[in-house]
Amino acid sequence: MGRRASTLLMVVPMIFVIGLFMIIPLMGLLEASFKGTGPASFPSLEHYARALFDPFYLRIFAETIGYGALCTLISIFLGFPVGYAMARMSPNRRRWYVILIILPLTLSLIVIVFGWLVLLGRNGVVNSLLLMLGLIDTPKALLFNGPSVIVVLVMQFLPFMILSIMSVVIQIDPALELASANLKATRWVTLRRVILPLSMPGIVAGSSLVFTASVSAFVTPRLIGGQRVQMIGSIIYDQILTYLNWGFGSALSFILLALTLAVTAASRIGSGGRVRGH
């Protein structure tokens, strides 16, 4: 058996699993999104028209994209220094740090969210610590608002950004930084002209992961944000599992998918242009 045939044979099971558990369900949702609500159930765009022209859902989409973009920017700001530092460590030391970064991803999302509820509650750890230090007189409402949702989302998905950046920075030869220093470049100039452009593939990959996971989240906004924070993931969950409105929920899902793909593609095209420009 040739190498090409053996490779194809190994890929076939993966294609079968993806088709069975991903492509076929997506086709079912796509069909449901075009079903009308009338008795004849002719194909219709009414679900998409409702989602795209109703001011309420337009506001939800805009807020969801905003939350995703803000979480992505914060993750870049926090994740780049950590990813860069880990990339410059010795392999043995880096291995332990990678384990620490991956460890939160092995926990159940429900466990993580309820842990944050304990930390940020009125009688939680953060309020108790602030009261003990005398920084506040009464417990503060740290839950059920936008900032708390952003904090929890960033902490959940920050490991993706760190690992993506680290994997790319490892491949950057440290000699390039030494050469930049020999040419009298400051640390800031070296970062801006050498390290950041070469790290852009990792930044873009991490941004895609963080943004996609943030805009599609529904457990965190529901439990951390409560009724004050509405994101499209929670709306889709309610439409399909609470109201059993599969058509409208499917339409919202595909609009979110299209927006996510568009933003991700735009970021990749933009980053590619900046890298070539350098």
C-alpha positions in Angstrom: 0.0 0.0 0.0 1.4 3.4 -1.0 2.0 6.3 1.3 -0.8 8.3 -0.2 -3.3 5.5 0.2 -2.3 4.8 3.8 -2.6 8.6 4.6 -6.1 8.6 3.0 -7.1 5.6 5.0 -6.1 7.3 8.2 -8.1 10.4 7.3 -11.3 8.6 6.3 -12.4 7.9 10.0 -11.9 11.6 10.9 -14.0 12.7 7.8 -16.7 10.2 8.8 -16.9 11.5 12.4 -16.9 15.2 11.3 -19.6 14.5 8.7 -21.8 12.5 11.1 -21.5 14.7 14.2 -21.0 18.1 12.7 -21.9 18.5 9.0 -25.2 16.6 9.1 -26.5 18.4 12.2 -25.5 21.8 10.7 -27.4 20.9 7.6 -30.4 20.1 9.7 -30.2 23.5 11.5 -29.7 25.3 8.2 -32.9 23.6 6.9 -34.8 24.6 10.1 -33.7 28.2 9.8 -35.5 28.5 6.4 -38.7 26.9 7.6 -41.6 29.4 7.9 -43.9 29.6 10.8 -47.1 29.3 8.8 -49.1 26.1 8.5 -47.7 25.3 5.1 -44.1 25.8 6.3 -42.8 27.0 2.9 -39.1 28.0 2.8 -38.9 31.5 4.1 -36.4 34.2 5.2 -38.7 35.5 8.0 -36.4 34.2 10.8 -33.3 36.0 9.2 -35.4 39.1 8.6 -36.5 39.2 12.3 -32.9 38.7 13.5 -31.4 41.3 11.2 -34.1 44.0 11.4 -35.3 43.8 14.9 -33.5 46.5 17.0 -33.4 44.3 20.0 -31.5 41.5 18.3 -29.2 43.9 16.5 -28.3 45.4 19.8 -27.6 41.9 21.2 -25.3 41.1 18.2 -23.5 44.4 18.6 -22.9 43.9 22.3 -21.8 40.3 21.8 -19.2 41.4 19.1 -18.1 44.1 21.5 -17.6 41.7 24.4 -15.7 39.3 22.1 -13.4 42.1 20.8 -12.7 43.5 24.2 -11.9 40.0 25.6 -9.6 39.4 22.7 -7.7 42.7 23.2 -7.3 42.1 26.9 -6.1 38.5 26.2 -3.5 39.9 23.8 -2.3 42.4 26.3 -2.0 39.9 29.2 -1.1 36.8 27.1 1.8 38.2 25.0 4.2 38.8 27.9 3.5 35.4 29.4 3.8 33.6 26.1 7.0 35.4 25.2 8.6 34.7 28.6 7.6 31.0 28.4 9.1 30.8 24.9 12.5 32.0 26.2 12.6 29.6 29.1 14.6 26.3 29.1 12.5 23.3 27.8 12.4 21.7 31.3 11.2 24.8 33.0 8.7 25.6 30.2 7.1 22.2 30.5 5.9 22.9 34.1 4.5 26.3 33.1 2.7 24.7 30.2 1.1 22.2 32.6 0.0 25.1 34.8 -1.5 27.0 31.8 -3.3 23.9 30.5 -4.6 22.7 34.0 -7.6 25.1 34.1 -8.7 23.8 30.7 -9.1 20.3 32.1 -11.8 21.5 34.6 -15.5 21.6 33.9 -16.8 25.0 32.7 -19.5 24.8 35.4 -16.9 24.2 38.1 -15.0 27.3 36.9 -18.0 29.5 36.7 -19.3 28.5 40.1 -15.8 29.1 41.5 -16.0 32.7 40.2 -19.5 33.0 41.8 -17.9 32.1 45.1 -15.0 34.6 44.6 -17.1 37.6 43.4 -20.3 37.1 45.5 -21.4 39.7 48.1 -20.1 37.4 50.8 -17.3 36.0 48.6 -13.6 35.9 48.9 -12.9 39.3 47.1 -15.4 41.3 49.2 -14.3 39.6 52.4 -10.7 40.5 51.6 -11.5 44.1 50.7 -13.5 44.5 54.0 -10.7 43.0 56.0 -8.2 45.5 54.5 -10.6 48.3 55.2 -10.8 49.3 51.5 -14.6 49.2 51.5 -17.3 49.6 54.2 -20.0 47.4 52.7 -19.8 44.5 50.2 -19.9 45.6 46.6 -21.9 44.1 43.8 -19.2 42.4 41.7 -21.5 40.1 39.9 -24.3 40.5 37.3 -22.6 43.2 35.2 -20.5 43.5 32.1 -17.0 43.9 33.7 -17.5 40.7 35.7 -18.4 38.8 32.5 -15.4 40.1 30.7 -13.1 39.2 33.6 -14.4 35.6 33.7 -14.3 35.1 29.9 -10.7 36.4 29.7 -9.6 34.1 32.5 -11.3 31.2 30.8 -9.8 31.6 27.3 -6.5 33.3 28.1 -4.6 30.0 28.0 -5.4 29.7 24.3 -3.8 33.1 23.6 -0.7 32.3 25.7 -0.1 28.9 24.1 -0.6 30.2 20.6 1.9 33.1 21.1 4.4 30.8 22.8 4.4 28.3 20.0 5.3 31.0 17.5 7.8 32.9 19.6 9.7 29.7 20.2 10.5 29.6 16.5 11.9 33.1 16.5 15.7 33.0 16.6 16.9 35.0 19.7 19.9 36.1 17.5 17.5 38.5 15.7 16.9 40.3 19.0 20.7 40.5 19.7 21.2 41.8 16.2 18.6 44.5 16.7 20.3 45.5 20.0 23.7 45.6 18.2 22.1 48.1 15.8 21.4 50.4 18.8 17.7 49.6 18.7 15.9 50.0 22.1 13.8 47.2 23.6 10.6 49.0 22.5 11.9 49.3 18.9 13.0 45.6 18.9 9.5 44.6 20.2 7.7 46.7 17.6 9.8 46.1 14.5 11.1 42.5 15.1 9.2 40.5 17.7 5.6 41.6 17.1 5.6 41.2 13.3 7.2 37.7 13.6 4.7 36.8 16.4 1.7 37.9 14.4 0.7 34.4 13.3 0.4 33.3 16.9 -1.4 36.5 17.9 -3.9 36.0 15.1 -4.4 32.3 15.9 -5.0 33.1 19.6 -7.3 36.0 18.8 -9.4 33.8 16.6 -9.8 31.2 19.3 -10.5 33.7 22.1 -12.9 35.8 20.0 -14.9 32.7 18.7 -15.1 31.2 22.2 -16.2 34.5 23.8 -18.9 35.4 21.4 -20.4 31.9 21.5 -20.4 31.6 25.3 -23.7 31.2 27.0 -23.0 29.6 30.4 -20.7 32.4 31.7 -23.0 35.3 30.6 -26.0 33.6 32.0 -24.6 32.8 35.4 -22.1 35.7 35.9 -24.0 38.4 34.0 -27.5 37.4 35.0 -30.4 39.3 33.2 -28.3 42.5 32.9 -25.9 41.0 30.4 -27.4 39.6 27.2 -25.2 37.8 24.7 -26.3 36.0 21.6 -25.3 32.6 22.9 -27.8 32.8 25.8 -30.5 34.0 23.4 -29.9 31.0 21.1 -30.0 28.6 24.0 -33.3 30.1 25.2 -34.9 30.0 21.7 -34.0 26.3 21.1 -34.2 24.7 24.5 -36.6 26.9 26.4 -39.1 28.1 23.7 -38.4 25.2 21.3 -38.2 27.8 18.5 -35.7 25.8 16.4 -36.2 27.9 13.3 -35.4 31.3 14.8 -32.6 29.8 17.0 -31.0 28.2 14.0 -31.1 31.5 12.1 -29.4 33.3 15.0 -26.8 30.6 15.1 -25.9 30.9 11.4 -25.8 34.7 11.6 -23.4 34.4 14.5 -21.3 31.9 12.5 -21.2 34.3 9.6 -20.2 37.2 11.7 -17.5 35.2 13.5 -16.0 33.9 10.2 -16.1 37.4 8.7 -14.3 39.0 11.7 -11.7 36.1 11.8 -11.1 36.4 8.0 -10.7 40.2 8.2 -8.2 39.9 11.1 -6.2 37.3 9.2 -6.1 39.4 6.0 -5.2 42.5 8.0 -2.4 40.8 9.9 -1.0 39.3 6.7 -0.8 42.7 5.2 0.9 44.2 8.2 3.5 41.4 8.2 4.3 41.8 4.5 4.5 45.5 5.0 7.3 45.0 7.5 
